[in-house]
Amino acid sequence: MDEFSYAHRNTSGADRWNKPNIPPALQAVRESAFAREIPVAGDGTLCFLMAQAAAVRPKNILELGTAVGITAAALALTCPYANITTVERDENFYAEAVQNFKNLGISPRVSAICGDAGEVIGRLEGPFDFIFLDCAKVQYVKYLPRLKALLSCGGILLADDVLIYGWASGEAEVPKKRKMLAQHIEEYLAAVTDDGELITSVVKIGDGMAVSVKR
Ligand SMILES: C[S@@+](CC[C@H](N)C(=O)[O-])C[C@H]1O[C@@H](n2cnc3c(N)ncnc32)[C@H](O)[C@@H]1O
């Protein structure tokens, strides 16, 4: 078995091999966001997202949680024929994202919406073949039925941060005041893994990503 033992080694050092292939202008936006401690995708998450998008080649992408537009822009640049709808409730982030989309020359393909994701998804028309869920984690499970309805058959739904703080993986105890959040994340994971219409894999990338494909 010795020659196969590499398969069980911790791969957390893998991030040094995750190097997002993005233009310098977008990297500058990331560095500015990191410097201001805006919670945007790290290298591992961004590479994973871009690799998934490159494989799926979606035409219509939905993102919930724009922040300043980094993942939306990375998806737009990875998928040059895709239209992207991205939703952000913070007005300052939204305004900054819109400016970033202009500067990156992708505005014609990006529909940025300022509003609450729960309200916006109720009035969006699908189908979307790629959905990236990256906003209020406590709401993921509540959004799931609508997101499933908006997702095309064969479409992919990626939910970020599902293993945050090691709660859902059982690696860390949930602090008392975060029990509600942890419970909602677990409910989301249970819902996507038990759903016969979805094929789900939970991967340890960044703070954990649930990848669900609609049959
Ligand atoms: C983790 S950040 C998104 C990061 C972004 N996807 C990236 O990596 O470039 C989450 C964002 O979701 C927004 N957000 C949280 N709850 C929301 C809601 N209910 N509706 C819309 N946006 C929300 C926050 O304001 C924040 O900017």
The ligand as an SDF file (V2000), in Angstrom:
LIG
                    3D

 27 29  0  0  0  0  0  0  0  0999 V2000
  -18.3500   36.4370   -0.1320 C   0  0  0  0  0  0  0  0  0  0  0  0
  -18.9210   37.9480   -0.7750 S   0  0  0  0  0  0  0  0  0  0  0  0
  -18.9770   37.6570   -2.5070 C   0  0  0  0  0  0  0  0  0  0  0  0
  -17.6070   37.5850   -3.1040 C   0  0  0  0  0  0  0  0  0  0  0  0
  -17.5810   37.5140   -4.6090 C   0  0  0  0  0  0  0  0  0  0  0  0
  -18.4070   36.4360   -5.1320 N   0  0  0  0  0  0  0  0  0  0  0  0
  -16.1420   37.3070   -5.0830 C   0  0  0  0  0  0  0  0  0  0  0  0
  -15.4940   36.3470   -4.6350 O   0  0  0  0  0  0  0  0  0  0  0  0
  -15.6760   38.1200   -5.8860 O   0  0  0  0  0  0  0  0  0  0  0  0
  -20.6290   37.8820   -0.3630 C   0  0  0  0  0  0  0  0  0  0  0  0
  -21.4000   39.0940   -0.8380 C   0  0  0  0  0  0  0  0  0  0  0  0
  -22.7870   38.7840   -0.7340 O   0  0  0  0  0  0  0  0  0  0  0  0
  -23.4790   39.9600   -0.3760 C   0  0  0  0  0  0  0  0  0  0  0  0
  -24.7550   39.5400    0.2120 N   0  0  0  0  0  0  0  0  0  0  0  0
  -24.9590   38.9720    1.4230 C   0  0  0  0  0  0  0  0  0  0  0  0
  -26.2520   38.6920    1.5860 N   0  0  0  0  0  0  0  0  0  0  0  0
  -26.8850   39.0590    0.4520 C   0  0  0  0  0  0  0  0  0  0  0  0
  -28.2330   39.0180    0.0190 C   0  0  0  0  0  0  0  0  0  0  0  0
  -29.1970   38.5080    0.7830 N   0  0  0  0  0  0  0  0  0  0  0  0
  -28.5250   39.4820   -1.2100 N   0  0  0  0  0  0  0  0  0  0  0  0
  -27.5480   39.9870   -2.0130 C   0  0  0  0  0  0  0  0  0  0  0  0
  -26.2540   40.0560   -1.6520 N   0  0  0  0  0  0  0  0  0  0  0  0
  -25.9290   39.6070   -0.4400 C   0  0  0  0  0  0  0  0  0  0  0  0
  -22.5320   40.6620    0.5950 C   0  0  0  0  0  0  0  0  0  0  0  0
  -22.8110   42.0450    0.6540 O   0  0  0  0  0  0  0  0  0  0  0  0
  -21.1640   40.3490   -0.0020 C   0  0  0  0  0  0  0  0  0  0  0  0
  -20.7240   41.3700   -0.8450 O   0  0  0  0  0  0  0  0  0  0  0  0
  1  2  1  0
  2  3  1  0
  2 10  1  0
  3  4  1  0
  4  5  1  0
  5  6  1  0
  5  7  1  0
  7  8  2  0
  7  9  1  0
 10 11  1  0
 11 12  1  0
 11 26  1  0
 12 13  1  0
 13 14  1  0
 13 24  1  0
 14 15  1  0
 14 23  1  0
 15 16  2  0
 16 17  1  0
 17 18  1  0
 17 23  2  0
 18 19  1  0
 18 20  2  0
 20 21  1  0
 21 22  2  0
 22 23  1  0
 24 25  1  0
 24 26  1  0
 26 27  1  0
M  CHG  2   2   1   9  -1
M  END
$$$$
